[in-house]
């Protein structure tokens, strides 16, 4: 079979197996049976005289030749798909679609409940939320393994587009029984208190500590942990204070005995951005989903006491 006669559908199958790492998931994404995908893969293997993918556990791992081919083929395939998609509207009520979204834990907690409620009328729309290392975000978007990523402002290349999705601010939470909970929080009391710092790193300051340092003061960190939910549970049981994003604090406050306090000093805001691979941005299905993300990301925080 000559290279210029290679079926475009086979290239689409190859690209989907490469992205999904599984024949089963590729079949689901392509709306094909698994035997049909296996048959297409067999034709590709015959054409290239290479296994292309080898099974390692539950994963289909690409061979070196497959990796080289994916790198050279994907830009052209993306252009073709984008050109075709411009002439086809997306109907979420009748078309099945799976969206992959990169969210960190706190954003997952605040976005997914609203998003799934918004999508309640579209039962064939599926969402895959995953945590991606920030250094891999652009690669995953370019490879089509992610449709969108939601994160703070990050340095990116020209191939990645972004826009502001939501503004958030930092607040302080304390349990109801904390002596500081029923009055305005003064700087002296804030500094005398013991604090929880949430960070994935084992050492180093939080963003609030940079502002305190600029003022020449330092707070006492009693506990450093990885997740805000765990930190909130600690605050419920102790007199420790936690400085955290207000949107998540208000979600926690609905089911916990905590008070939300205004910090004693103005702290940097948190801008949450939406990221996507620029060559894909005209695809109707992605445009529709971006609109849904904006509709659920509105800043509905209330003024703190």
ABEGO torsion letter per residue (X at the ends): XBAAABBAAAAAAAAAAAAAGBAAAAAAAAGBBAAAAAAAAAAAAAAAGBAGBBBBEABBBBBAAAAAAAAAAAAAAAAAAAAAAAABBBBAAABBBBBBBBBBAAAAAAAAAAAAAAAAABAABBBBBBBBBAAAAAAAAAAGABABBBBBBBBBBAABBBBBABBBBBBBBBBAABAAAABBBBAAAAAABBBBBBBABABEBBAAAAAAAAAGBBBBBABBBABAAAAAAAAAABABBBBBBAAAAAAAAAABBBBBBBBABBBBBBBBBBBBBAAAAABAAAAAAAAAAAAAABBABBBBX
